[in-house]
Amino acid sequence: MLFDSPVYFVFLIPIVLVYWRLSHRAQNIFLLVASYFFYGWWDWRFLALMIGSTTVDFLIAQKIAPGRSDPNRKKWFIFSLVLNFSILGVFKYFDFFAGSFLGALDSLGIHNIPRLLIRIILPAGISFYTFQEVAYIVDVYKGRIEASRSFFDYALFISLFPHLIAGPIQRPVHLLPQVQKERSFDAERFFDGLMLIFSGLIRKCVIADNCALLANAAFGGQFGPSNFWVVLIGTYAFAWQVYGDFSGYSDIARGSAQLLGFHFMVNFRQPFLAHRLQDFWRRWHISLSTWLRDYLYIPLGGSAYGQWKTARNLSITMVLAGLWHGANWTFVVFGAIHGVVLSVERYFFPAKTKPGDAVLPLRSTSFFSLWAQRILTFNIFCLSLAFFRATSLASAVQLLAGLSNFAWRSEYASAFVMLCLFSIPLFLADLLLEAGNHEYAFAAAPYAVRTGLAAAALVVLALFSGSSLNAFVYFRF
């Protein structure tokens, strides 16, 4: 059930109408059933997997709270972590590691080893809800949050449908109390939720889907052999595609949640205005980057033990972040590139902000210096996307090998015009958001203005929506 499909809104509208007529406990049970229906719409067989892991973690959490005198408390904690990551590993990485192992044997001269006939289907959203379960178990064990006494509350925290398939990854300390407390209807927040949904649809259906046409053409060879201009078209278009796609999904998810009285964390804060890669990862997919910081980078030692260990911890974190995005060596290289650049930046430009804060430009930085840094950071990210988007390491290297060829073809001009047409409006919206620090553009404008913008958004969606065949990029993660 895609957020940009009519069937989603046929599902959402009656859910919202019924929901606000129920008591708090009935709301939670109703939303839990609706969320399981939403998840089962894709493939009902994987409901058992999600419900099973939810039940196990709910029971284990009762045993591992700091006040418990259970001598096996730590063992239960470790068991939960091993179980969660094992389930994620089997379903997401079994085929990848099996294929890599057989490829290694083949390179050593050991041929004709039969590949297992088992093909593992990747359950939708397993990376996102597994990370939420792990965060809950760790936070309960560390005493940051009390274990939920209600299975229905905890199950709803894990499966609430707006964030279930592709995030944002919700922290227990942020979302679980909202589930447990009574929620009241707020007309202003409801209106903001609708505006977030319109914003998300524009980002996804107009920006991302049209940029996807260019990215697919460049990476698919329709622009001819790789050269400097094809690399620019392909990586720039894919950068705006994946940004529009996932930030759009996050806006629709956050907007849908606000219609139900919940608040989700902001997942993107104008990442293409970042002036360093450190700043970029504090603005891009914030729910994932902060999760990795708190549950992986800091437990590894963070930046507490010198430059070399800091570089090691950054590299491990980013390689695993890359692997989280997909079961392919291309994602490992993508993560490794970011790990190396972050380590170099950390050495020359040590962070001076609190963890989780955006690295803001210094007031003494000149206008031209700031924009030079932003352009450099954007291009580093785009070049790394050659590995993120490519289907194999060989195809990524082949694409980038064309950077030394500057041959021009007339169709490149049309491609750049189309790219500007669909990327510049989002870029301008980000400039407005950066200046005003709002959750969506024109959030402080009068209701009449925002209503007019919503009506304009419907017209733009009708006229300029791209191909409906471009599913959300992050669904596969």
N, C-alpha and C positions, 0 to 999 in steps of 0.2 A: 504494500500500500504506500505509494510514493506521495510525498508531501505536495508535489505539483500536479497531482492527478485529481480529477473531479471526484473520484470515489473517496478520497481522503476527506473532503469537505462534506460529502454525504454522510460520512462517519462522524466527523467532528461536530457538526451543528446540532444534531439531536443529543449527542453526549453532553454538550454544554447546557442545552435547554433542560434536560432531565436533572443533571448534576446539581444545579442551584436550587432545586426544589426538594432536596434530600437533607437529612440530618448529617452531622459530621461523620459518624460511624458508617452510615449508609453510603455517604459519598465515597469513602475510602474503598468499601467493598465493591461498589459500582464501578469505580475507576480501575480497580484491580481486574475485574472481569473484562472490562472494556480493553484494558491493556493486553491481557492475554489473547483476546479476540484479535486485536491489532497485530500482535506478533504471529499468531497462528494463521493469519491471512496469507502470509508468505509461505509457510510450511508448518502445519500444525504438529508434525512429528517432533520438532525441536522444542516444543513447549515443555515436554517432560524433562529435557536436559536443564532448561532454565529453572523450572520449578524445583527439580531435584537439588541443584546446587544452592538455590535460595534456601531451601529447607535445611540442608546440612549446615550452612553458615549461620542460620538463625539459631540452631541448636547449639553449635559450638560456641557462639558468642555468649551464651548463658553460662558457659563453663570457664571462660578465660578473663572475665572482668577482674581488675586488680583486687577487689575485695574478696574474691573467692579464695577458699583455703584448699582447693583441689590441687594435690601434688602433681597432677598431670596437666596443669594449666598450660605450660609452655609446649608440651607435646601436642595438645589439641590445637594450639596456635600454629605450630609448624605443619601439622597435618592439614589444616585448612589451606595454608599457602601452597603446599605441595599439590593438594587436590585441585585447587583452582587453576594453577599454572599448568598442571598436567592436562586438564580438560582443554584449556586453551591451546596447549602445544600439540595435542593429538589432532584436534579438529582443524587447526590453522596451519600447522607446519609438518604434519606427517608426510604428505606427498612431496613437499619441498626437500626434506632431509633424506627421504628414501631415494629420490631422484638424484640428489647430490652425491649420496654414497655410491650409488651404482655408477655414476659418471666418474667418480674418483677411481673405482675399481677398473673401469674401462681404460682410463688413462695409464694404469699400471700394467695393462696387458691382460687383465682378467675379464674375458668377454662372455657374452651369452648368459649372464646371470638373469634368471627370470624375475621380472618385477612383480611385486605382489599385485594381485588382481583387485585388492580393496582400494576403492577410491573414496576419499573422505570428503563429504560435502561440508562447506563452511557455513555454519549457522549465522544468520544475519545478526549483527550487533554483538557477537560474543566477546570481542575485544573490549567493548565499552562496558557491558554489564559485569564482566569479570573484574575489570579495574575498580568498579564501584564496590563489588563484594570484597575485594582485597583491602581497599581503603577502609571499609567498615570494620573488618576484622582487626586490622592494625590499630585503628583508632580506639576500638573497644579494649584491646589488649593494653594499649598505652594509657588508657584512662582519659582519653580526650572526649569521649562520648559514652553515655550509658547504653548498655545493650537494650534493644527494643524488647518490651514485654509482649508486644502484640505481633503475631506472625503477619497479620494482614497489613499492618503499618510498614513492617520491614519489606515485605514482598512488594508493596506499592512503591516504596523508595527505589527498589531495584528495577521495577518493570514499568514505571509511569511512562505511558506511550510517547509523549513528545520527545524524550531523550533516549528512548530504548534502542533504536536502530543505529543511530550515528551520533550520539551525544547531544550536547556537551556532557562530559563526565561530571556527574554531580557529587560533591563532597558530602559525607554523612552529616557533618556539623552544620551544613547549610540547608540541605533538603529534608533530612529526616525530621527535624523539629517542625518544619512546615507541614509535613504529613501528619504529625501527631497532634498539632493544634487545630482548633477550629478556624475555618477560613470564612471571611465575610466578603460579600460582593462590593467591589470598588469600581464605580463607573469610569473613573479616569484611567485606572490601570487596565480595565477592560478595553477601553478605546486605544490605549497604547499598545496592547496586545494585537489588536486588529492592524494597527499601523506597522508593527513589526512583521506581521504576516505578509502585508503588501510589500514591504521592503525586501523580505526574503524572496518572494516570488519574482520581483524584478531582478535581483541579484542572480537567482538561479536560471530562470526561464529566458531572460533577455541577455544578460551579460554572459553568464557561464555557457549557456547552450550555443550562442552564436560564436563565442571565442573557441568553443570546442570544434566547430566546423573547420576553423583555420588550423588548430593544433592537430586534428586528425589528418588533415591534408598534408601538413608539413612532415609529420612523423610517418605517414603512410606512403610517402613518395609521390603524391600527386603534383607537387611543385618541382619535380625532377630531382636529380642527384643533389646530395647535401652540399651547401655552400654557406658562406657567412650570412647571407640574407635569409636562407631557409632556416638556419639555426635560430636567428633572431625571431622570425615569424613564429616558429614552432614553440620555442621556449617562452617567449613573451605571451603568446596566446594561451598556452597551457597555464602559465602563472595566473593570468586573470581568470581563466576557466576554473581552476581549482579554488582560487580565492572566492570568486563569485558563487561557486557551487557550495562550498562548505560554510562560508559565512551566511549565505542565503538559507541553507538548511538550519543553521543555528538560530537565525532570526525567526524562521517559521516555528521551530521548536520552542523558542522562548516566548513567542507570541501566543502559541497554542497553550502553553503552560499558564500564561497570565490570564487567559480567558477562564481558567479554572482556579485562579487565585494563588498560583505558585509563582515564585521568582527564581529564574535560572541565572547563573553567573554569565557575564558577558564573555564570549569566547574569542572575539577578535577586536583589537583596538588599532585599526589603521596600520597593519603590518608593513605595507609598502612605503610608509613614511619613516620607517626605522632607519637610524643612521649607523647602526652596527648590527652584526648578526646577534650579539647578546640582546640588543634591544628588540630585534625581530622576534626572537623566541619568547620574549615577554609580552608580545602583542599577537602572535600567531597561535591558534589552537591553544588558548591559555589553559583550558581545563586539562589538556594532556601535558603541556609543558610544566605546569605547576605540580601535577601528579608525579611526573618523573623526577622533578626536583625533590619533592618531599618524601617519596617512597623508594627512590633509587639513588639519586645523586648524593643527597645528604647522608643516608645510611652507609654509602660507600666511603664517606669521609668528607665529601664536599670539597671546599677550598681550605680546609683547616690544616693541611700537612705539607704545605709547600707547593711550588709551581709544578713539579713533575707529577706528583700525585693528583694535583688538581686537573692537569691535562689528561692523566689516565682516567680519572673519574668522569670527566666530560666526554672522553672518547667512548668509554663503555656505555654511558647513558645515551649518547646520540646514535651509536650503532644499534643498540636495542630499540631506540625510538624508530630508526629506519626499518628494522625488522618488524616492528609492530605494524607498520603501514602495509606490509605485504610479504608473502613467502617467496622472495626472489632475491638473488644476489645483487640485483640492481638497487634494491632498497637498502641493503647493507652498505653499499658504496655511497649512496645518498647520505646515509647517517654518518659514515666515516668522514665524508667531506665536511659536513657541518661540525663534527667533533674536532677536526684539525683546525678549521678556521676559528672556532670558538676558543680553542686553546691558545692560538696565536694572539687573538684579540685580548684574551685574559692576561697574557703576559705583558703586552704593550699598553693595554688600557684596562687596568684592574677595575672591577665594578666598585662604585662608591655609593650605591643605593641599597636599600633594604631588599631582602629576597622578595621577589614577586612584583616589585615596583618597576615601572617602565624606566629605561635608561633615557632620561630626558636630555636634549641637547643643552650644552652649557650656554649661558647667556652671552659669553664672550665669543662664541663661535660665530663667524661671519656667515652671512646669507649664502654666499657662494660655496664656502667650505662645507656648510651643512648639507646643501643640495648635492654637492659632489660626493659626500659620504653616503647619502641616501641612494644616489644612482649606482654607486659601487656596490652597496649592499644588495640592492635589487638585482643587479646583474650576477652577482655570486649566487644568489638564490636561484635565478633562472637557469644558470649553467648546471647547477646541481639537479634541476628538474629534468635535464636530459636523461639522467639515470632513473629518476622517479617515474617518468612516462614511458621510457623504452621497455620493450618486452624482454630484452636480453642485454648483457654487458657488451656483446659484440655490436649490436645495433646502436647502442648509445655511443660507443667509441667511433663507430662509422659516421654517425651524425656529426659529432664534434670534430672529426678529422676534416670536415668540409670548411672549418672556420678560416682556413688559409686561402680559400677560393672566393674571389669577390665578383664573380661573373653575375651580371644583372639581367633579369628577364622582365618584360613589361607587366606580367601578371603580379609581380611582387608589389607594385605600386597600389593596385586594387586591394591586395591583402592587407597592406599597412593602413590604408584608408579605412577598411572595415574594422581592423583592430582598434584604431583610434576612435571610431564611431561608438564602439561598445565598451571600451575601457575608460575613456576620458570621463564620462558621466560618473562612474563609480569612483574614479580618482578625485573628482571635484567634491563628491559627497564625503569622501574621507577627509578632505581638507576642511570642510565644514564641521565634521565631527571632531576633528583634532582641535579646532579653535573653540568649539562650544562644549566639548566633553559630555555630549548627550548619548543616549543609547540608540538613537536613530536620527537621521537628518530632519531638521525642522521640528524637533520634539518640543521646543519652547514656543512654537508658533501658535496663534489662536486656533480654536477648533475649526472655524470656517476655512482657514487656509489648509489645515491638515486634511479636512474632508475633501477639499478640492484636489489636493495632491493624491488622495486615495482614488478619486474618480479618474484622474489623469493616469494613474498607475494601471487601472483597468484597461484604458485605451491603449497604452503602451504594450501591455501584455497581449492584447488582442492583435496588435499590428506587428510586433517585433519579436515575439517568442520564437526561439530557435527550434531545432529538431527535438521532438518528444522522445527520441530514442536514446538521448544522453542521460542515463541514470546518474544519480548522485555518486560522485567519485568515491566518497568515503564509505559507501555502503559495503564495499568489499573488505573493509578493515574490521 
